Amino acid sequence: MARYRFHCTNGLECVLDPVGQEIRSAARLPERARAVAGQVMNKLDRSADWREWQVSVHDLRGHRVLVQPFGMDAKRLLRAA
């Protein structure tokens, strides 16, 4: 199991994940990134334009291992969160 940090940004604003989360398999990172996107949208502003936002996933050494756009699924993610 490895710990990853899930930071969210649109290039101007950031929601940083200082603690991270333990993930059993790297194959689960996209699924967890989508869940994080839904949580961020739910907590901040449900009516905002989330199309430019993305989840940038980093290992504990700071290496980026995945970029998951909020993208076209943003409204669906918001409903699921």
ZICOR-V718123 format. One record per helix or strand of 2 or more residues. SS is the DSSP state (a for helix, b for strand). FROM is the first residue (numbers start at 1). LEN is the number of residues. If there is no record, write none. Layout:
SS|FROM|LEN ; SS|FROM|LEN
This chain:
b|2|8 ; b|14|2 ; b|21|3 ; a|26|18 ; b|54|6 ; b|64|6 ; a|71|10
